[in-house]
Amino acid sequence: MVKIEEAKAFLNQVYKAKQVCLRCNADLEELRSTSSLLVPAYGEHTGDGSLKHDTSDFICKLQQQEDELERLKLEWLNKRIEVKTFLNQIAMNENVKNVLILRYVSLRKWEEIACAINCSFRWVHTLHSQGLSIVAKKLLH
């Protein structure tokens, strides 16, 4: 039988994909911001005493990082679509479905969810628990 923890793990795929994407983006931004400092390290002296810069290796690595970020963004988007589609296909109370979609697809905070569906914080957690049980049962099939 699928447990609640496994249901949470399935739903949390969107969050995890976003975190990986954000880390890659931070790495890329750091590379871009420090690139001007790194360029002189690629310098080499030519025969006439002038300094020649070969930045092709750095540019290639930067492009690889940008490509990786694009791949991760697409993975994040696909996880959002997968989880949202899964939740939309389950027959359940609309408030329960809204709580799960707002929490796991839109990655909203509990307080934001309570305001969005006009319910108390406590009731949101009750709906969330109900939703996790439904998802756990659906994952069995």
N, C-alpha and C positions, 0 to 999 in steps of 0.2 A: 504494500500500500504506500502511496506517495505521501510523504509527511509535509507538514506546513513549511518546514525549513526548505524542502526541495521546491515547493511552490514559490517561496520567496526568492530562492536562487534563480529559478527560471525568470521571474519577473524582473529581478535585479540585473539582468543581462544588459538592459539599456543603460543603466547607471554605470556599470563597469566599462562598457564600450565608450561612454562619454569621458570617463576618467582617463582611459588610455589615450583617447584623442586629445584631451586637454594637456596631458603630459608631453605628447609629441609636439603639440603646438607650442608649448613653453620652450621646449628644446630648440625648435626651429626659430622662434623669436630671439632666443639667446644667441644662436649662431648668426642670425642676421645683424643683430646689434653689435656683436663683437667682430664681425667680418673685417671692418676697417682696421682693427688692431692686428688681425691675423695676417693680412696681406703682406706686410713687410717680411714676415717669416718665410715667405716663399721666394724671397729675392735671391738672386745669384749674380755674381759679377761676370760681366762679359769681358772679352779681350781688351776693349778700349777703356776699361775702368768704370764704366757706368753700371748701374744696378738694373737688372732685368727682373721683372716680376712674372712668375708663372702661376696664375691663379686657377688654372684649369682643373686641378685636382680638387681644390676647395669648392669651386662652382659645381663640379660633378657631385660631390658629397652633399652639397646644399640642395641640389635638384633631387637627389635620392631621398633626402629627408622630406622635401615637399611632396614627392610622389607617395611616400609612406603616409603622410598626413592625409592626403586625398583618399587613400585606400581606407584609412581608419575612419574618416568622416562617412564614407559610404557604408562601412560596416555598422557604424552607430545608427545611421539612418535605417538600414535594413533591420537592425534589432528593434528599433522603434516600431517599424511597420509590422514585423513579426509578432511582437507582443500585443500591439493594439488590435491587430486582426484576430489573434487568438482570443483576446478578451471580448471583442465585439461578437464573436461567434457563439459565446456562451449565453444561454438563457439565464438571466439573473436580474434582480431588482436594479433599476437604473441608477439609484443612488449608490449601490454597492459597486456597480460597474464604473461610475464616475469617480468614486474614491480610488479604485485601482488604477484607472487610466491617468488620473491627475497625479497620483503618487509615483507610479512606475514608468509611465510613458512621458508625461510632462515634467516629471521630477520635481513636483511641488512640495513645499513644506506642509506639515500638518495644519498649521494655522491658516495657510492659504486655502487648503482644501475645505476646511470648515467654513470659511467665508464664501467660497465659490458655490458650495451646495447648501449654504444657509442652515447649517447644523452645528450643534455644540461639538467641541473638541472631543468629548467623551463619546458622543454618538458616532463621530467619524471613525474612532478606533473600533467601535463595535461593528460598524459596517465593514471596516478593513478586515477584521477577524473572520466575519462571515464570508467575505470575498476570497480570502486565502483558503478557507475550507473548500469552497466551490472549485477554485483553481486546482487544488490538490486532487480532488475527485476527478476533474476533467483530464488531468495529466495521466491518469490511469488508463484512459481509453485510447 
